[in-house]
Amino acid sequence: KAYDTANKLAAYLDDMDLVTPFLRYAAARNVRGRYEFISPSIPMVQRDIKSNIARMLLGEDAFWMLYQDGDPMLGKAVEVIVKASNVVEADEE
């Protein structure tokens, strides 16, 4: 399998235009949008398409790995948990 990890698949998909075919698919089904409304959402659409491709090819864990990549709230939550666990470890010593 050439893309047997979420990171390898993500690197491959990062070089592809995933949004244009998606918009064409939607337009062919009479779902139309104006670029100025779609434009701010493009990063989210790319993330959603990429993570769903990962789910179909590699499973649920790959989906969540790509879907949550770069999520600022998740990053902050991890930071808080790490700090809290360091405090607990220091108190136990």
Buried (B, 14 or more C-beta within 10 A) or exposed (E): EEBEEBEEBBEEBEEEEBBEEBBEEEEEEEEEEEEEEBEEEEEEBBBBBBBEBBBEBBEEEBBBBBBEBEEEEEEEEEEEEEEEEEEEEEEEE
